[in-house]
Amino acid sequence: MHLLTLVLFDTGSNRSNVRTIINCQPITEVDEFTDYMPYGCTPLYDAMGQSLTTLRNRIKDDDNASAVVTVLTDGLENSSREWNASMLRTLIEQLKEEGWSFSYMGSAHNVKEVSDLLSIENVVEFSHDQMGASSTWGREQASRMSYFTKMDSLYRKGEPLAKQEKVRHIRKFAHDYYEQRVTPDEIRRLDAHSVVVFGSDEQGTHSEGTAALAIKEYGAVKGVSEGLQGRSYAIPTMEGFDKLAAAVERFTQFASHHQNLRFLVTKVGCDTAGYSVHEIAPLFAGCISLGNVFLPAEFWDALGLKMY
């Protein structure tokens, strides 16, 4: 069973600075949450210290329980009274030894510096706008799905694992929570389950750039302008922006139904077709929540996410 705890933190108004809104509720029973407006200062350390201690006490006697902690903040710690960074780091390192997973999603402050201070390796920095906020939740969704798929596989093994062996596996899953998912600038080798996604023209001539390489190395077929071809996938880019957008949507649907394949998207539409990264990247927003789709670093930047 998956249980959700939601802890809010800010200062001001006539309310507690740290408030537990949802307390270990089955995820299937949680309604959409909309009635929260950030206010005042940021008691981040108190919120983390109090909620982590409460959760640890709740599950300490359950050998099958595992904790996945996601911290979301758009401000720097500035008003905690009970906890400091050193205390919190010690607690987090103890909990990681017990198999807990931690991730940090932050904006509008020195995100990497704070996450390093707290000993949290899984970090996403999102831009302080609607694009960044939307993208970071898609990123979190993909990571959460991947993590629990691995956990489910672990628990479905025939022989029960000893506690230390189970913790070893869980710590590995936790360490890899945010896979980078950045397409290399140069794709030198592909494994059997990887697919290069490239831009083509309506005739499928595949004569330049990555398209020519796809013909030579990855099974692209002349005359075929769209779809899976060997270990490559063509997206037509030369017939106008609306058609390009529709083709990207078809690719997104294809990728969502082929989770056994890993798609390495190149800078589709940004070379011969002449579009900018900021025009093309939002077309791939639907791929953010797909753990099997990799995007160029420039696309991630344009989508409001910084990879560490």
C-alpha positions as CSV (number, residue, x, y, z in Angstrom):
1,M,0.0,0.0,0.0
2,H,1.2,3.5,-0.9
3,L,0.6,6.2,1.8
4,L,1.0,9.9,1.3
5,T,2.0,12.5,3.9
6,L,2.0,16.2,2.9
7,V,3.7,18.8,5.1
8,L,3.4,22.5,4.4
9,F,5.7,25.1,5.8
10,D,5.7,28.9,5.8
11,T,5.3,31.7,8.4
12,G,2.8,34.4,9.1
13,S,-1.0,34.5,9.4
14,N,-2.6,32.8,12.5
15,R,-1.4,29.3,11.9
16,S,1.4,26.9,12.7
17,N,4.6,27.4,10.6
18,V,4.8,23.6,9.9
19,R,1.5,21.9,9.2
20,T,0.7,18.3,8.2
21,I,-2.2,18.5,5.8
22,I,-2.3,14.8,4.8
23,N,-1.1,12.2,7.3
24,C,-0.2,8.7,6.0
25,Q,-3.4,8.5,3.9
26,P,-3.8,5.8,1.2
27,I,-2.9,7.4,-2.1
28,T,-6.1,6.1,-3.6
29,E,-8.1,8.1,-1.1
30,V,-6.3,11.4,-1.6
31,D,-8.3,14.1,-3.4
32,E,-6.8,16.8,-5.5
33,F,-5.2,19.4,-3.3
34,T,-5.7,23.0,-4.3
35,D,-6.2,25.2,-1.1
36,Y,-2.6,26.2,-0.4
37,M,-1.2,29.7,-0.9
38,P,2.5,30.2,0.1
39,Y,3.0,33.0,2.6
40,G,5.9,34.6,4.6
41,C,9.2,33.1,5.4
42,T,10.7,29.5,4.9
43,P,11.1,27.3,7.9
44,L,12.5,24.5,5.7
45,Y,14.7,22.8,8.3
46,D,12.0,22.6,10.9
47,A,9.5,21.2,8.4
48,M,12.0,18.5,7.3
49,G,13.2,17.6,10.8
50,Q,9.8,17.4,12.4
51,S,8.2,15.4,9.5
52,L,11.1,13.0,9.1
53,T,11.3,12.2,12.8
54,T,7.5,11.6,12.9
55,L,7.6,9.3,9.9
56,R,10.6,7.4,11.2
57,N,8.9,6.7,14.5
58,R,5.8,5.6,12.6
59,I,7.5,3.0,10.4
60,K,10.5,1.9,12.5
61,D,8.9,-1.5,13.5
62,D,7.7,-2.3,9.9
63,D,10.4,-4.2,8.1
64,N,8.5,-3.9,4.8
65,A,8.1,-0.1,4.9
66,S,10.2,2.1,2.7
67,A,10.2,5.9,2.7
68,V,10.4,8.2,-0.3
69,V,10.9,11.9,0.6
70,T,10.5,14.7,-1.9
71,V,11.3,18.2,-0.8
72,L,9.8,21.0,-2.9
73,T,10.7,24.6,-2.1
74,D,11.0,27.9,-3.9
75,G,12.8,29.6,-1.1
76,L,16.0,29.4,1.0
77,E,15.7,28.4,4.7
78,N,15.4,31.5,6.8
79,S,13.2,31.0,9.8
80,S,13.6,27.6,11.5
81,R,13.8,27.6,15.3
82,E,14.4,23.9,16.2
83,W,16.5,22.4,13.5
84,N,19.7,23.5,11.7
85,A,21.5,22.2,8.6
86,S,24.0,20.1,10.6
87,M,21.3,18.3,12.6
88,L,19.3,17.7,9.5
89,R,22.2,16.3,7.5
90,T,23.0,13.8,10.3
91,L,19.4,12.6,10.3
92,I,19.2,12.3,6.6
93,E,22.5,10.3,6.4
94,Q,21.1,7.9,9.0
95,L,17.9,7.5,7.2
96,K,19.7,6.9,3.9
97,E,21.6,4.1,5.6
98,E,18.2,2.6,6.4
99,G,17.1,2.7,2.8
100,W,15.2,6.0,2.6
101,S,15.1,7.9,-0.7
102,F,15.5,11.7,-0.8
103,S,15.0,14.1,-3.6
104,Y,15.1,17.9,-3.7
105,M,13.2,20.1,-6.1
106,G,14.0,23.7,-5.7
107,S,13.8,27.1,-7.4
108,A,14.9,30.7,-6.8
109,H,17.8,29.9,-4.5
110,N,21.2,28.2,-4.5
111,V,19.6,24.8,-5.0
112,K,22.7,22.6,-5.4
113,E,24.5,24.2,-2.6
114,V,21.6,23.6,-0.2
115,S,21.1,20.0,-1.3
116,D,24.8,19.3,-0.9
117,L,24.7,20.8,2.5
118,L,21.8,18.4,3.5
119,S,23.5,15.3,1.8
120,I,20.7,14.9,-0.8
121,E,22.1,13.8,-4.2
122,N,18.9,13.7,-6.2
123,V,18.4,17.3,-7.3
124,V,16.2,19.1,-9.8
125,E,16.4,22.9,-10.1
126,F,13.4,24.4,-11.9
127,S,12.8,27.8,-13.3
128,H,10.7,30.2,-11.3
129,D,7.7,30.2,-13.7
130,Q,4.8,28.1,-14.9
131,M,7.0,26.1,-17.4
132,G,9.5,25.1,-14.7
133,A,6.8,24.3,-12.1
134,S,4.9,22.1,-14.6
135,S,8.1,20.4,-15.8
136,T,9.4,19.5,-12.4
137,W,6.3,17.5,-11.5
138,G,6.5,15.6,-14.7
139,R,10.2,14.8,-13.9
140,E,9.2,13.7,-10.4
141,Q,6.4,11.5,-11.8
142,A,8.8,9.6,-14.1
143,S,11.3,9.1,-11.3
144,R,8.7,7.9,-8.9
145,M,7.3,5.4,-11.4
146,S,10.7,4.1,-12.1
147,Y,11.6,3.8,-8.5
148,F,8.5,1.9,-7.5
149,T,8.8,-0.4,-10.6
150,K,12.2,-1.4,-9.3
151,M,10.8,-1.8,-5.7
152,D,8.0,-4.0,-7.0
153,S,10.4,-6.2,-8.9
154,L,12.5,-6.5,-5.7
155,Y,9.6,-7.6,-3.6
156,R,8.3,-10.1,-6.2
157,K,11.5,-12.1,-6.1
158,G,10.9,-15.7,-5.1
159,E,13.2,-15.9,-2.1
160,P,12.8,-13.3,0.6
161,L,15.9,-11.1,1.0
162,A,17.7,-10.6,4.2
163,K,17.2,-7.1,5.6
164,Q,20.8,-5.9,4.8
165,E,20.5,-7.2,1.2
166,K,17.2,-5.5,0.7
167,V,18.5,-2.2,2.1
168,R,21.5,-2.5,-0.3
169,H,19.1,-2.7,-3.3
170,I,16.9,0.0,-2.1
171,R,19.9,2.4,-1.5
172,K,20.9,1.8,-5.1
173,F,17.4,2.6,-6.4
174,A,17.4,5.7,-4.2
175,H,20.8,6.9,-5.4
176,D,19.6,6.6,-9.0
177,Y,16.3,8.3,-8.4
178,Y,16.8,11.1,-10.8
179,E,18.4,9.6,-13.9
180,Q,20.0,12.3,-16.0
181,R,18.1,11.5,-19.2
182,V,20.3,13.8,-21.3
183,T,21.0,12.9,-24.9
184,P,24.8,12.9,-25.5
185,D,26.1,15.5,-28.0
186,E,27.6,12.7,-29.9
187,I,26.0,9.3,-30.0
188,R,28.8,6.8,-30.6
189,R,27.2,3.5,-29.7
190,L,23.7,2.2,-29.2
191,D,22.6,-0.8,-27.2
192,A,19.9,-3.1,-28.5
193,H,17.1,-1.2,-26.7
194,S,18.2,2.3,-27.6
195,V,16.7,4.4,-30.5
196,V,18.0,7.6,-32.0
197,V,15.2,10.2,-32.7
198,F,16.1,12.5,-35.6
199,G,14.5,15.0,-37.9
200,S,13.6,14.2,-41.5
201,D,11.9,15.7,-44.5
202,E,8.6,14.6,-46.1
203,Q,10.4,12.6,-48.7
204,G,12.6,10.7,-46.2
205,T,15.8,11.6,-48.0
206,H,17.8,11.4,-44.8
207,S,20.8,13.1,-46.5
208,E,22.2,15.4,-43.8
209,G,23.3,15.4,-40.2
210,T,21.9,12.9,-37.8
211,A,19.5,11.7,-40.5
212,A,22.4,10.6,-42.7
213,L,24.1,8.9,-39.7
214,A,20.8,7.1,-39.0
215,I,20.9,5.7,-42.6
216,K,24.4,4.6,-42.2
217,E,24.4,3.2,-38.7
218,Y,20.9,2.8,-37.2
219,G,18.6,1.3,-39.8
220,A,16.8,4.4,-41.2
221,V,15.1,3.8,-44.5
222,K,15.2,6.2,-47.4
223,G,11.7,7.2,-48.5
224,V,10.2,6.7,-45.0
225,S,9.7,10.1,-43.4
226,E,8.3,9.1,-40.0
227,G,8.3,6.4,-37.4
228,L,10.5,3.6,-36.1
229,Q,13.1,2.4,-38.6
230,G,15.6,-0.1,-37.2
231,R,17.2,1.6,-34.2
232,S,16.1,5.1,-35.2
233,Y,12.8,7.1,-35.2
234,A,12.1,9.8,-37.8
235,I,10.1,12.9,-37.1
236,P,9.3,15.1,-40.2
237,T,10.3,18.7,-39.6
238,M,10.1,20.5,-43.0
239,E,6.4,20.7,-43.6
240,G,5.5,23.5,-41.2
241,F,5.4,23.9,-37.5
242,D,1.8,22.5,-37.0
243,K,2.7,19.3,-38.7
244,L,5.9,19.1,-36.8
245,A,4.1,19.5,-33.5
246,A,1.6,16.8,-34.5
247,A,4.5,14.4,-35.4
248,V,6.1,15.0,-32.0
249,E,2.8,14.2,-30.3
250,R,2.6,10.9,-32.3
251,F,6.2,10.2,-31.2
252,T,5.3,10.9,-27.5
253,Q,2.4,8.4,-27.7
254,F,4.6,5.8,-29.4
255,A,7.3,6.2,-26.7
256,S,4.7,5.9,-23.9
257,H,3.6,2.6,-25.4
258,H,7.1,1.2,-25.9
259,Q,8.6,1.4,-22.4
260,N,11.1,-1.4,-23.3
261,L,12.9,1.1,-25.6
262,R,15.0,4.0,-24.7
263,F,14.6,7.0,-27.0
264,L,17.5,9.5,-27.5
265,V,16.0,12.6,-28.9
266,T,18.4,14.8,-30.8
267,K,17.9,18.5,-31.6
268,V,15.0,17.7,-33.9
269,G,14.0,20.7,-36.0
270,C,16.8,23.0,-34.8
271,D,19.2,22.5,-37.7
272,T,18.0,22.3,-41.3
273,A,14.4,23.1,-40.4
274,G,15.6,26.3,-38.8
275,Y,13.5,26.4,-35.6
276,S,15.0,27.6,-32.3
277,V,15.4,25.4,-29.2
278,H,12.8,27.5,-27.4
279,E,10.3,26.8,-30.2
280,I,10.9,23.0,-30.3
281,A,11.6,22.0,-26.7
282,P,8.0,22.7,-25.4
283,L,6.7,20.3,-28.0
284,F,8.4,17.5,-26.1
285,A,6.9,18.5,-22.7
286,G,4.8,15.4,-22.8
287,C,8.0,13.4,-22.7
288,I,9.2,14.8,-19.3
289,S,7.1,12.2,-17.4
290,L,8.3,9.3,-19.7
291,G,11.4,7.8,-18.0
292,N,12.5,6.2,-21.3
293,V,12.9,9.4,-23.2
294,F,16.1,11.4,-23.2
295,L,16.3,15.0,-24.4
296,P,19.2,17.3,-25.3
297,A,20.5,19.4,-22.4
298,E,19.4,22.6,-24.3
299,F,15.8,21.2,-24.4
300,W,15.8,20.5,-20.6
301,D,17.0,24.1,-20.0
302,A,14.2,25.5,-22.3
303,L,11.7,23.4,-20.4
304,G,12.8,25.0,-17.1
305,L,14.8,22.2,-15.6
306,K,18.5,22.1,-14.8
307,M,20.2,18.7,-14.6
308,Y,22.8,18.0,-12.0
